[in-house]
Amino acid sequence: MSQSLIFSNCFISIEGNIGVGKTSFLNLLNEALELPFELIPEPVAEWQNFKQAEAQNVTSNILEMFYQNPKRWAYLFQTLCFGSRVKNLLKLKNKIQDDQSSKLFIFERSLESDREIFAQSFHLNGFFTAAEWLLYNEYFQFMTKEFGFPMTGIIYLRARSSVCLERCKRRARDEEIGLNLEYLEELDMRHEEWLREKGNVLVIDADENYLKDAKVRERIIGEIRSWIMKMMKMEA
């Protein structure tokens, strides 16, 4: 991809813990932005549809398998996550090459957070073997170079781990029955460490109930608009 293609567009990723409320925030984003944007969603449906036949013809998808036995399935699950993100990026790259107009692209998590948050956590907790971690990083470096997009900025949804766990319980995904507070606290720490040295990060207090509190919602909408405009001017 040429430099002109990269810098004629604005790329923003939305980051945050499991259960932080990315879907609710995306609805707010639709209200906040007064310009069109394209969303590159997290391919959760693909993970849920990746299944393995179990005993007595019972099928479990890889997301459920991972939460039930993370040490056994972490590498397979993370490889699937990473590969599905790369496929989305390849589709987007081809689309941008066919359309030279400037656009705003919003990613629901990024390739970088795939490594720095989730894969890093699995590695440090011994869920990856040394060989698996080496292979993951080799693929990450190659795929990022070939298909990655440099993020103009990051919107970080910050919420307490206990709040995220409660929201996960309310949305009641079957696969997340095995989700626990310790794992969410680990991911929260990874986010904070990763973003500490990053520039162009807009932090949103996702503990706040901006869905029901009109004043909070309007304040956050104003912050988003101003920040997005600033990011787009940087890429002009």
PyMOL commands that set and color helices and strands:
alter all, ss='L'
color gray80, all
select helices_A, chain A and resi 3-7+22-32+44-49+55-57+62-68+70-98+111-124+130-147+161-171+174-178+181-195+214-234
alter helices_A, ss='H'
color red, helices_A
select strands_A, chain A and resi 10-16+38-40+51-53+59-61+104-108+153-158+201-205
alter strands_A, ss='S'
color yellow, strands_A
deselect
rebuild
show_as cartoon
